[in-house]
Amino acid sequence: MKRVIDELINTQLLSASQFEQARLHKAKENTTLLDALLDLQFVEEEKLMKLLSQDTNLPLIDLYECEIDPTILQMIPTAFIKRHGVLPVSFGQNGSIRIAMTNSYDIMVLDELRALVPQAIEIVLASRSQIRKKIDQYFNEQELNSALDGIVEFSIDKLEVDDEQLNEQSAILNAQKSPIVNLVNTIIYTAIQEKASDIHIEPKTHYVELRYRIDGILQVKRQMPKSIQRHLVSRLKIMSDLDISECRRPQDGKVHLDVMGKPVDLRLSFMNTIFGEKVVLRILDSNELKADLSNMGFRINQINLIHKMIKQPQGMIVVCGPTGAGKTSTLYALLNRIKSAEKNIMTIEDPVEYMIDGIIQTQVNERIGVTFASGMRTALRQDPDCILVGEIRDSETADMAFRASLTGHLVLTTLHTNCSVSSVTRLRNIGIDPFLIASSILGVLAQRLVRVNCQHCLVEYEPAVFFLDMFRNLIQQYPHVRFVKGAGCPECKHTGFQRRTAIYEILPFNSDIRRLVNANASEEDIRDHAVKYGFRPLIEEGFDKVAQGITTLEELSSIVGNRNEICTIVPREGVVPALDPACDEKMKKLVHENFDVQQFFPQSR
């Protein structure tokens, strides 16, 4: 490993200070130096693995191209595979076993492997990220199946089931028995491993359905026996310290867990339905919160624009978009840029999703009279420099927030509107005077989350005719654009997408915009005027992602705008040449001949 470190430093891929930080991280976390470098992201994994391969003379393989026989995975205990990040890949010559690992310098792991496996061992190298993904792919399903099998083996009669008269004592006893506990733990663990944002446990007529929301889309994972429904719900209520005897009224709870050494918070919601209680668990993993503007999809000029706004001593910055659009993450990213020991930053949230060091956070609790408005009044007596208001819901909260922004405070907040320009109309409807809106707001940021094409199965394709017609004016700005999508593979679970990224539009309030707002100008007038100063709507920002191959036209159209709004986007003059007129006429003809287009979009030209 020393030769690899020397090579990294000599080629300036690793600085001396970074090496020292890695050593401290290694000692603090009781890990290896290799893991420390990868944890701190000081070296690109691909370059590091190539150096390791050269130093050890071991082959470096791509696990994405390997199909692993499930039988070979049974030759090494699952716990050992997960603990040390080693993965049996295939059988070699003369009955040997090829085992992929990242750190072949770990002599203790190699010795344990030789003691566990009677056959000869052939070591190959693979990146840590690929090994972890393969382990999740092969073992998560297995563990969930095993947990469900344990429920069946435990048998229904041992669970003391009485659907009509389940008393509190028996419910507690049954919910604490190991099969139920194991099933709940496995459901939560599997969801975290698959990077789900929500877990839905939904009662049906004859079974209980388990669904995970991954990359914004709900995916059915399992259908579980109806007989375990009450015990599953009771276990979750016990974990969140709720009343298990109450099953008619909605209940909300929260659970803090340590999963694989990482802190995870669960927000639980229970609601009665005609088939029993439905449970939704929101997963809040603070380790997954990358609240920094540089890695959230912003363009450089957008970051510069935001910096100008957050450096102002007073005023309001509004983040808008629908539920689940990532507004909270954006607000936290702004706070991370603002926070310092010289500033008193306070938040009023409902709920506090992530805790941030150096910031005073307060949670709304309407049962005891702590609302956004009352929280604002109290916060203003605490000598704040910056206040984050989770959401403007009513005129009282809005009035408090605007007056705070006029009296020497920087206020960050959110609104549920479709775009940045419509936030002005929304605030007018709440009852805020136009002069307050014009004089207080520094800028409005609107955002959406779009799914990202899987990079492991990327293929070129031709979008459907009605999508090409819908985005006709934008396509004219990119005459040589190539459309790509994920074809579907095991890595993306055959969805064609992996993770999500954000698209943004930013409307800064300059003097002309303020004048229009103060004069009660229409949304169209404000938008047209903003475009003259370089404002780019969400649709245009999203199409840039399509042109770069990040997402698809279909995904963009499902997230941003409607057909009429997209079709009215006017190509910017002088950007790129328009499509050939003959090609444009051919497109019109194809659209008119396509009856599906007319059915879905009657307004089609």
Disulfide bonds with the S-S distance in Angstrom:
none
